[in-house]
Amino acid sequence: MIKAIFFSEFHPTLGPKISYQVPEDYVSKEIFDAVSVYIIPKEQLDSCIITVNVLGHKITGYPVRISDEKYPRNFLIFNLCFVCDSDARTVQYELVVRKLAEHLVTLEVEQNFLSTESNRAKLPKILGQILSDINRCGLCTVTVGTSTLHLKVIQVAAEPPPVFDHHVPVFTSEFSPLKQDYWDLTTKQVLPYIDGRSHVARVAIEADVDIGLVKSCIQNLLYYGVVQLIPIFQYSNMYAATPKLRELPMNSDLNKECITFVAKSERHPPSFRDVFQMYCGMTYGTTIRDLCLRFNPHALRIDEHRLVQFGVLQGIIRRICKYPVYKPETQRGSHKKQMTSLHRLCTGVASYDEICCRTGLSYHELDEKIEADADICVLWK
């Protein structure tokens, strides 16, 4: 919620001041004086979004300077600011604040709106309307004379999760990378190597791009819903069905989408019974290799990799991961075992996937090393 809106300006004799605010006196003179250097800043910060968090208030503004000989000191400086609670998220208001400021510039240039007292007197009513409408429905239409301004608060998505080397990016179903022409050069270089099978570290190698840039690129794609992250596919992986599996036979749209997605051939789709049976067979202690030996998905016209991919993306199944934990027994004197680099990774936080990516070991090689070390136990979760 926006708590207040105020219009401040640089007075030729009094300096920075709040000329109008709604509700009145919400921002005290003491608070304004403490941050006035950011509300009416130096010329270098003109036309920039500035957010200040001070004394329980978060103030977002867009200071503007209009240079003209008709003004005292040859310029007019003003800033229309939104005020929220100090712990509120305000990024969604930044474009609205900027659009309002730019509209006031247009009104001043065309109609002398801010420099004419009779016109300035309309500001409190305008600010009150903006405060009420945006808090109520996120929309507002402001009409001044023959000029009309439409404002809308764009909902900002949550921050995307961190991207790690072992994550596998996969495109969402509604996105086609071949039709996008507006990506930056790094993203264009990375997109062809996102195939739903290669993890981030491999994508960086194949695209010949620094892994830090690849992670930033994929995190940006996550933010816009272009990709999702799934675990590395291996035949030694284990998965468990989630309660959402019950929706699969009852939801006809999800049912059809699943069959189309997991089919080895569009002309010969698998039966739903076979697909559902394979999902039901995913449980603790059963690997994908075990399922393939039991059901022979090739004969059933099912692509087992896409079966797992669809299940994870839709939340029908979840990956059961192995987390090694180094727990050395108490030993005395010179017989104390020296901690290795592998031991330092076995904290119970890093999964097999992460450790394999960081060490370059295969899943089988890591398994052999951990099974041969009596001081390492494994958690499944």
C-alpha positions as CSV (number, residue, x, y, z in Angstrom):
1,M,0.0,0.0,0.0
2,I,1.1,3.5,-0.8
3,K,0.9,5.5,2.5
4,A,1.3,9.0,1.0
5,I,2.2,10.9,-2.1
6,F,4.0,14.3,-2.1
7,F,5.1,16.9,-4.5
8,S,8.4,18.6,-3.6
9,E,10.4,21.3,-5.4
10,F,13.4,23.5,-5.1
11,H,12.1,27.0,-4.0
12,P,14.4,29.8,-5.3
13,T,14.7,31.3,-1.8
14,L,13.6,28.6,0.6
15,G,15.4,25.7,-1.0
16,P,14.0,22.1,-1.1
17,K,10.5,21.9,0.3
18,I,7.3,19.8,0.2
19,S,4.7,21.9,-1.6
20,Y,1.8,19.4,-1.5
21,Q,1.2,16.0,0.1
22,V,-1.7,13.6,0.6
23,P,-2.5,13.0,3.4
24,E,-1.3,16.2,4.8
25,D,1.8,16.2,7.2
26,Y,2.4,12.5,6.7
27,V,6.0,13.1,6.0
28,S,7.3,15.5,8.6
29,K,9.7,18.4,8.0
30,E,12.3,16.6,10.0
31,I,12.1,13.5,7.9
32,F,12.1,15.5,4.7
33,D,15.1,17.6,5.8
34,A,17.0,14.4,6.5
35,V,16.7,13.1,3.0
36,S,16.1,16.3,0.9
37,V,19.5,15.9,-0.7
38,Y,18.1,12.7,-2.4
39,I,14.7,14.1,-3.1
40,I,16.1,17.3,-4.7
41,P,19.5,16.0,-5.7
42,K,22.5,17.3,-7.6
43,E,22.2,17.6,-11.4
44,Q,24.0,14.2,-11.9
45,L,21.0,12.3,-10.4
46,D,18.3,14.1,-12.4
47,S,15.9,11.7,-14.3
48,C,16.9,8.7,-12.2
49,I,14.7,6.5,-10.0
50,I,15.8,7.1,-6.4
51,T,14.5,5.1,-3.4
52,V,15.4,6.2,0.2
53,N,14.7,4.2,3.3
54,V,14.6,6.4,6.4
55,L,13.0,6.5,9.8
56,G,10.2,4.0,9.0
57,H,9.5,5.3,5.5
58,K,10.5,4.2,2.0
59,I,10.4,7.1,-0.4
60,T,10.6,6.5,-4.2
61,G,10.9,9.5,-6.6
62,Y,12.1,10.6,-10.0
63,P,13.7,14.1,-9.7
64,V,13.3,16.2,-12.8
65,R,15.0,19.5,-13.9
66,I,13.6,21.8,-16.6
67,S,16.1,24.4,-17.8
68,D,14.6,27.7,-19.1
69,E,15.4,31.4,-18.6
70,K,11.8,32.1,-17.6
71,Y,12.3,30.4,-14.2
72,P,14.2,31.9,-11.2
73,R,17.8,30.7,-11.3
74,N,17.0,29.5,-14.9
75,F,15.6,26.1,-13.9
76,L,12.7,24.3,-12.3
77,I,13.4,21.2,-10.2
78,F,10.6,19.0,-8.8
79,N,10.0,15.5,-7.6
80,L,6.7,13.6,-7.1
81,C,7.3,10.8,-4.6
82,F,5.5,7.8,-3.3
83,V,5.9,6.9,0.4
84,C,5.5,3.3,1.7
85,D,6.4,1.5,4.9
86,S,10.1,0.8,5.3
87,D,9.7,-2.9,4.8
88,A,7.4,-2.7,1.8
89,R,8.5,-3.7,-1.7
90,T,8.3,-0.6,-4.0
91,V,9.9,-1.7,-7.3
92,Q,6.4,-2.1,-8.8
93,Y,5.8,1.6,-8.4
94,E,8.9,2.8,-10.1
95,L,7.5,3.0,-13.6
96,V,4.4,4.8,-12.3
97,V,6.5,7.4,-10.5
98,R,8.6,7.9,-13.6
99,K,5.5,8.2,-15.9
100,L,3.9,10.7,-13.6
101,A,7.0,12.9,-13.5
102,E,7.4,12.8,-17.3
103,H,3.7,13.7,-17.7
104,L,4.1,16.7,-15.4
105,V,7.1,17.8,-17.5
106,T,4.8,17.7,-20.6
107,L,2.1,19.7,-18.8
108,E,4.6,22.3,-17.7
109,V,6.1,22.7,-21.2
110,E,2.8,22.8,-23.0
111,Q,0.5,24.5,-20.4
112,N,2.8,26.1,-17.7
113,F,1.0,23.8,-15.3
114,L,3.5,23.8,-12.5
115,S,4.5,27.5,-12.8
116,T,0.9,28.8,-12.8
117,E,-0.6,29.0,-9.3
118,S,-4.2,28.3,-10.4
119,N,-3.1,25.1,-12.1
120,R,-0.8,24.0,-9.2
121,A,-3.8,24.2,-6.9
122,K,-5.2,21.2,-8.6
123,L,-2.3,19.0,-7.5
124,P,-3.7,17.9,-4.1
125,K,-6.9,16.6,-5.7
126,I,-4.9,14.8,-8.4
127,L,-2.5,13.2,-5.8
128,G,-5.5,12.1,-3.7
129,Q,-7.1,10.4,-6.7
130,I,-3.9,8.6,-7.6
131,L,-3.4,7.4,-4.0
132,S,-6.9,6.1,-3.7
133,D,-7.2,4.5,-7.1
134,I,-3.8,2.7,-7.1
135,N,-4.3,1.4,-3.6
136,R,-7.8,0.1,-4.5
137,C,-7.3,-1.5,-7.9
138,G,-3.8,-0.7,-9.1
139,L,-5.2,1.5,-11.9
140,C,-5.7,5.2,-12.3
141,T,-6.8,7.6,-15.0
142,V,-5.7,11.3,-14.5
143,T,-7.3,14.0,-16.7
144,V,-5.9,17.5,-16.7
145,G,-7.7,19.8,-19.2
146,T,-7.5,17.9,-22.5
147,S,-4.7,15.7,-21.4
148,T,-5.3,12.2,-20.1
149,L,-2.8,9.9,-18.4
150,H,-3.4,6.2,-17.7
151,L,-1.4,4.5,-14.9
152,K,-1.2,0.9,-14.0
153,V,0.9,-0.9,-11.4
154,I,2.7,-3.9,-13.0
155,Q,3.0,-6.9,-10.6
156,V,6.6,-7.8,-10.2
157,A,7.5,-11.5,-10.0
158,A,9.4,-12.9,-7.0
159,E,13.1,-13.1,-7.2
160,P,14.2,-16.2,-9.1
161,P,16.0,-19.0,-7.1
162,P,19.8,-19.3,-7.3
163,V,21.1,-21.3,-10.2
164,F,23.8,-24.0,-9.5
165,D,26.2,-25.9,-11.8
166,H,24.2,-29.1,-11.5
167,H,20.8,-27.6,-12.4
168,V,19.3,-28.5,-15.8
169,P,17.4,-25.7,-17.5
170,V,14.4,-26.7,-19.7
171,F,12.2,-24.5,-21.8
172,T,8.6,-24.0,-20.7
173,S,6.0,-25.4,-23.1
174,E,4.8,-22.0,-24.3
175,F,8.2,-20.7,-25.3
176,S,10.0,-21.0,-28.6
177,P,13.6,-19.8,-28.5
178,L,13.7,-19.6,-32.3
179,K,11.1,-16.8,-32.4
180,Q,12.8,-14.5,-30.0
181,D,14.9,-11.7,-31.5
182,Y,15.2,-9.3,-28.6
183,W,17.6,-11.3,-26.3
184,D,21.1,-9.9,-25.6
185,L,24.2,-11.5,-27.2
186,T,25.0,-13.7,-24.3
187,T,21.5,-15.1,-24.1
188,K,21.4,-15.7,-27.8
189,Q,24.7,-17.7,-27.5
190,V,23.4,-19.8,-24.6
191,L,19.8,-20.5,-25.8
192,P,20.8,-23.2,-28.5
193,Y,22.5,-25.3,-25.8
194,I,19.5,-25.5,-23.5
195,D,18.0,-28.9,-24.4
196,G,16.5,-30.2,-21.1
197,R,19.4,-32.6,-20.7
198,S,22.6,-30.5,-20.3
199,H,23.3,-29.1,-16.8
200,V,24.5,-25.5,-16.4
201,A,28.2,-26.4,-16.2
202,R,27.9,-28.3,-19.5
203,V,25.9,-25.5,-21.2
204,A,28.7,-23.1,-20.2
205,I,31.4,-25.3,-21.8
206,E,29.5,-26.0,-25.0
207,A,28.4,-22.4,-25.4
208,D,32.0,-21.2,-24.6
209,V,30.6,-18.6,-22.1
210,D,31.8,-17.9,-18.6
211,I,29.7,-20.0,-16.2
212,G,28.9,-16.9,-14.1
213,L,27.4,-15.2,-17.1
214,V,25.5,-18.4,-18.0
215,K,24.0,-18.5,-14.4
216,S,22.9,-14.9,-14.6
217,C,21.4,-15.5,-18.1
218,I,19.4,-18.5,-16.9
219,Q,18.3,-16.7,-13.7
220,N,17.0,-13.9,-15.9
221,L,15.1,-16.5,-18.1
222,L,13.7,-18.0,-14.9
223,Y,12.4,-14.6,-13.8
224,Y,10.5,-14.2,-17.1
225,G,9.2,-17.8,-17.0
226,V,11.1,-18.9,-20.1
227,V,12.8,-21.8,-18.4
228,Q,12.4,-24.1,-15.4
229,L,15.1,-26.0,-13.5
230,I,15.1,-29.8,-13.1
231,P,17.6,-32.3,-11.7
232,I,20.1,-34.1,-13.9
233,F,18.6,-37.2,-15.6
234,Q,20.4,-40.5,-14.9
235,Y,19.2,-44.1,-15.0
236,S,20.4,-44.5,-11.4
237,N,18.0,-41.7,-10.2
238,M,15.1,-42.5,-7.9
239,Y,11.8,-40.6,-7.9
240,A,8.7,-40.7,-5.8
241,A,5.1,-39.9,-6.8
242,T,3.5,-36.9,-5.2
243,P,-0.2,-36.5,-4.3
244,K,-0.7,-34.6,-7.6
245,L,-0.4,-38.0,-9.4
246,R,-4.1,-38.5,-8.5
247,E,-5.0,-35.6,-10.8
248,L,-3.5,-37.2,-13.8
249,P,-6.3,-39.7,-14.6
250,M,-9.0,-37.1,-13.6
251,N,-7.7,-34.1,-15.5
252,S,-8.3,-34.7,-19.2
253,D,-6.2,-31.7,-20.4
254,L,-3.2,-32.8,-18.2
255,N,-3.8,-36.4,-19.4
256,K,-3.6,-35.5,-23.1
257,E,-0.6,-33.2,-22.6
258,C,1.2,-35.9,-20.8
259,I,0.7,-38.5,-23.5
260,T,1.7,-36.1,-26.2
261,F,4.8,-35.0,-24.3
262,V,6.2,-38.5,-23.4
263,A,5.4,-40.2,-26.7
264,K,8.4,-41.5,-28.7
265,S,6.4,-40.8,-31.9
266,E,3.5,-38.4,-32.6
267,R,1.9,-40.9,-34.9
268,H,1.9,-43.7,-32.4
269,P,1.2,-42.3,-28.9
270,P,1.4,-44.6,-25.8
271,S,-1.7,-45.7,-23.9
272,F,-2.5,-43.7,-20.7
273,R,-2.6,-47.0,-18.7
274,D,1.1,-47.7,-19.5
275,V,2.2,-44.1,-18.7
276,F,0.3,-44.0,-15.4
277,Q,1.6,-47.5,-14.5
278,M,5.2,-46.3,-14.9
279,Y,4.6,-43.2,-12.7
280,C,3.0,-45.4,-10.0
281,G,6.1,-47.6,-10.1
282,M,8.4,-44.7,-9.1
283,T,9.1,-45.1,-5.4
284,Y,12.0,-45.2,-3.0
285,G,14.4,-48.0,-3.8
286,T,13.4,-48.2,-7.5
287,T,15.7,-46.6,-10.0
288,I,14.8,-45.5,-13.5
289,R,16.9,-48.4,-14.8
290,D,14.8,-50.8,-12.7
291,L,11.6,-49.4,-14.2
292,C,13.0,-49.7,-17.7
293,L,13.9,-53.3,-17.1
294,R,10.4,-54.0,-15.7
295,F,8.2,-52.2,-18.2
296,N,10.4,-51.8,-21.3
297,P,9.2,-48.2,-22.2
298,H,10.6,-48.5,-25.8
299,A,8.1,-51.3,-26.5
300,L,5.4,-49.2,-24.9
301,R,6.2,-46.2,-27.1
302,I,7.3,-44.1,-24.1
303,D,10.4,-41.9,-23.9
304,E,11.5,-42.5,-20.3
305,H,13.6,-39.2,-20.2
306,R,10.6,-37.1,-21.3
307,L,8.4,-39.1,-18.9
308,V,10.6,-38.1,-16.0
309,Q,10.9,-34.5,-17.3
310,F,7.1,-34.0,-17.6
311,G,6.6,-35.5,-14.1
312,V,9.1,-33.2,-12.5
313,L,7.9,-30.1,-14.3
314,Q,4.2,-30.8,-13.4
315,G,5.0,-31.8,-9.8
316,I,3.7,-35.3,-10.4
317,I,7.0,-36.8,-9.2
318,R,9.9,-35.6,-7.2
319,R,13.6,-36.5,-7.2
320,I,14.9,-38.5,-4.2
321,C,18.5,-37.2,-3.8
322,K,21.5,-38.7,-2.0
323,Y,23.3,-36.4,0.5
324,P,26.7,-37.8,1.8
325,V,27.6,-36.7,5.4
326,Y,31.2,-37.0,6.7
327,K,31.0,-38.3,10.3
328,P,34.5,-39.5,11.4
329,E,34.8,-41.7,14.4
330,T,36.9,-40.4,17.3
331,Q,40.5,-41.5,16.8
332,R,43.5,-40.9,18.9
333,G,47.1,-39.7,18.3
334,S,48.8,-40.2,15.0
335,H,46.1,-42.5,13.7
336,K,43.7,-39.6,13.2
337,K,42.5,-39.7,9.5
338,Q,43.3,-36.7,7.4
339,M,40.3,-34.8,5.9
340,T,40.3,-34.9,2.1
341,S,38.7,-32.5,-0.3
342,L,35.8,-35.0,-0.8
343,H,35.2,-35.0,3.0
344,R,34.8,-31.3,2.9
345,L,32.0,-31.5,0.4
346,C,30.2,-34.2,2.4
347,T,28.3,-31.8,4.7
348,G,24.8,-33.1,4.2
349,V,23.9,-30.0,2.2
350,A,25.5,-30.9,-1.2
351,S,23.8,-33.7,-3.2
352,Y,25.5,-36.3,-5.4
353,D,24.7,-34.1,-8.4
354,E,26.4,-31.0,-7.0
355,I,29.5,-33.0,-5.8
356,C,29.9,-34.7,-9.2
357,C,29.7,-31.3,-11.0
358,R,32.3,-29.8,-8.6
359,T,34.8,-32.7,-8.6
360,G,34.4,-34.0,-12.2
361,L,33.6,-37.5,-10.8
362,S,30.9,-39.6,-12.4
363,Y,28.0,-40.7,-10.3
364,H,29.4,-44.3,-10.2
365,E,32.9,-43.2,-9.3
366,L,31.6,-41.0,-6.4
367,D,29.4,-43.9,-5.2
368,E,32.4,-46.2,-5.1
369,K,34.5,-43.7,-3.1
370,I,31.7,-43.1,-0.6
371,E,30.9,-46.8,-0.1
372,A,34.6,-47.5,0.5
373,D,34.8,-44.8,3.2
374,A,33.4,-45.9,6.6
375,D,33.3,-42.3,7.8
376,I,30.8,-41.2,5.3
377,C,27.1,-42.0,5.6
378,V,24.4,-41.2,3.1
379,L,21.0,-39.5,3.6
380,W,18.1,-40.0,1.1
381,K,15.6,-37.2,0.9
